[in-house]
Amino acid sequence: YVMQNTVPDGSEGVEVVTVGSWNNSGGQWSYSQPIVYADGTTNAPPFVEPVSEDSNHIGFNLRVVGITTYCLNITLAIALIVVVVMHKEKPVIKKSQPFFLIVILVGSIISTQSILLFSVLDDKGYDREQQSETVYRVPDLDWACQSLPYTLNLGFTLSLGGLLAKVERI
């Protein structure tokens, strides 16, 4: 490996200069000349603190509302599936086509999973004022981000597909 440095050549251009190479036997860089920094000197710049970024995380209260809505929706959908299965021979349910009712409810359950995926945040936690202990590793974030479009689209397709098939059958 070779370390190169771009330095001004004096005529408003830059010159690429080799300043060092990697020494395999010693496991370190060996420098043939000093590195020239952006200010034109060989003095390393002082350490600069990284810029603090605002990740625009959702607040704790909004997250509680989302998870409460998620629980309510899942509970209601499962309860309605149980009602449809238990009373599928009754005239009202039978005329409403129980299979398609269940498909619509399953689609709603799958779509609702996206609320949890939206609530997964990066490894900085979700609210520094709340002293949150919620920390996710990057593979968890990748999985959540990548599965979000699938849950939304599959749930929407099942719900709308069941509804359209039900209407088409009438």
Disulfide bonds with the S-S distance in Angstrom:
none
